[in-house]
Amino acid sequence: MRVLCGGILVLLLAIPASAAVIHVPGDQPTVQAGIDAALAGDEVIVACGTYLEHDIQMKSGITLRSETGAADCVTLDARQLGRVMVGLNLDENTLISGITFTGGTIGEEELNGGAARFEDCALTIEQCRFTGNYAYYKGAGIQFISSPAQLRHCLFDANNGENGGGGGISAYYSNLEISDCRFENNEGIDGAAMILSHSDPLIERCVIPGDPIGLGR
């Protein structure tokens, strides 16, 4: 009998815990609190609305998405108080989906990455919109550094990389995969849509009307 019980105990310990679903603001009051409460494999689902948060620290291995999966459901507005989001060492199991990033602003001290800055990240961003963000130099929408990230079905519009380029995206040593995205009405001296420095991205089925791509150093 003792042997049988011991075997059952081993089997129970071997069963992995199921992933959690954390609702914002139902379970946690803010997007940052929802991310902080999540573990790798968990999902943070954000109810439709506008969330006034800035410098949100994304966590590796989790999914952050709006409840409908559409960008017009959830807006993260940094109100010109900093970036909307930052990420470091996010693995390929990290997903951001169905969110609008706006009001991200980076001035002369930090230069790059207005709405978001990702370094050493292999995350996927899909069905998101980056609009009305500003960077003093490059990457008003997103700055990627050493990041083989994927972007799918995203819109970059009315972002301004004023003194550099990449109103939409700045990629530095980042071989991105960008598919089915649209760039319009972005601004930047060298590449209104994006600026690519030491990067060779795969760009498929994207619409870039009048927003050129710059090749930075």
Disulfide bonds with the S-S distance in Angstrom:
Cys48-Cys73 1.95
